[in-house]
């Protein structure tokens, strides 16, 4: 994010109009008067993965995969299974960058990440990865889907349940 970024959430027509006139227009006006070119991006809001999904992923899925699964007799940590899941079930990110002295842009490919993905994308990822773990690794999960999870908060390092939500 740049120093000039302004993020607003628009919820209904009246609030949207008021926010645009009171917050967005003065911000844009001040910066354009100062000679700064501005870009306005308007898009539907989609929630990032939920805390419940994250707790299920680390506290149930990865914990139970790391406890039950073996590859050629070898046991792996939740972090190692997390890396495998990202590599197998998330789309790669492709970035093309102009480099001085090169005619063509340099293409960099990186592994996808669960950070910042939408609830829907995380749900699809959990479905694909749990299906892989069940069919290919023989993992039997104590909770079938994240929607059925009781929402316990889990320590990401240890997998320990911290407290149950009321």
N, C-alpha and C positions, 0 to 999 in steps of 0.2 A: 504494500500500500504506500502511496506517495504522501507527502506532507499536505497535499491539497485534497485528499480524498474525503468525501462526505457520504455516509451511508444512512439511508432513511428507510423505514418500512411504511408502506402505504396500505391502509386497511379498508377504507371505504371512500366513496367519492368526496364527501365533505372534508374528511381528515386529509385525504391526498391533496386536495386543492389548497387547504390551509398550510400544509407542510411544504408544498412546492413554493408557495408564495412567501412564506415567512422564513424558511430555512434554506431551500435550494436556490431560489432566484437571488437572494442577497449574496450568497456564497459565490455563485457563478458570476454575478455582476462585478463583485469586488476583484475577482481574479482576472476576468477578461479586461477590465479597465486597466489593471496592472500589466497587461500584455501577455498573460498566461492563457494559452489555448486550453480549452476544457473539453472533455468527452463525457457525455451523459449516457449511461447504460440503464435501461429499464427492463426488468425481467420478473417473471413470477417467482415468488419466494418458495423455496423448497427447503424443508428442515434438513439439517445435517443429521447423520446417524444419531439414533437416540442413546441416552445413557443406558437404558434397558438393553438395547442391542449390544452395546459395548460390554456391559456386565455379563450378558449371556455368552458372548464370544470368548472373553478371557476366563470367566469363572466356570463355565460349563464346557463349551465346545473345545477350546484349546487345552484346557486342564484335562478333560477326559480323553482326548486324543493322545496327549503326552503320557497319560497313565496306561492306556490300553494298547496303543499302536507300536509295532516293531517293524523295522525295515532290515531284513537280513539279520534278525536277532538284535538289532541296535535300537535302543530307546532314545528319543529326542525330547528336548525341552519344548515348552509352549512357544517360545520365541522362534525356535527352528521350524515348528509347524506353521506359525504365522507367516514366516518367509516363504515357505512352500505354497501356502494358500494364496498369497499375493501373486506369486509367479504363475500359478496355474489358473487362477480364477478371476483376476482383475485385468482389465485392458492395459496395455502398455501406453506410455505417454511418449509421443513423438514431438521433438522440437527441432525446428530448422533455424539455424543461426548464420547470419552473414559474418564472414571472417575476412579480415584484411588480407589481400594477396590471393584470395581464392575466387574463382569465377562462380562456382556453385556453392550454395549454402551447405554448411556442415549439419548432418542429421545426427541427433542424439536420441537414443531410445532409453527410457527408464522404466522401472517396474512401477505398476500402479500402487496406490496407497488407500487404506481404509479411512485415513484422516480426511475429514471434510466431505465425504461422499454423502449422498442423500439417504434418507430412511429407506426408500425403495431400492436404491442400488445396494445398500448394505444388506437388505433383506434377500435380494437375489444372490449376493455373494455368500451369505450364510447358508442359503439353500444348496447352492452348488458345492460348497466346501464340505458341508455335513453329509451330503449324498456321496461325495467321493470318499470321505472317511468311513462311512458305513459300508459301502459296497467294496471298496478297494482295500481298506485296512481292517475291516471287521469291527469297527468301533460301535458300541451300543451306548447311546446317549441316555442319560437319566431324564432329560427333558427333550422332547422331540423338536420343538420349534421355539424361536425366541419369543413369540407371542404368548406362549404358555408359561414362560419363565416368570417367577414371582417377583422379579425385580430386585433381588438382593444385591447390595453393593459389594463389590469384590475388589480386594487389593490386587492391582495389576501385576505386581512383582511375585507375590506368593500364591495367588488364587484364593486366599483366605476370605471368608465371608465376614464383612465388617459389621453390618447390621441389616435387618430386614426392613423394607419400607412398610409403613402402616397402611 
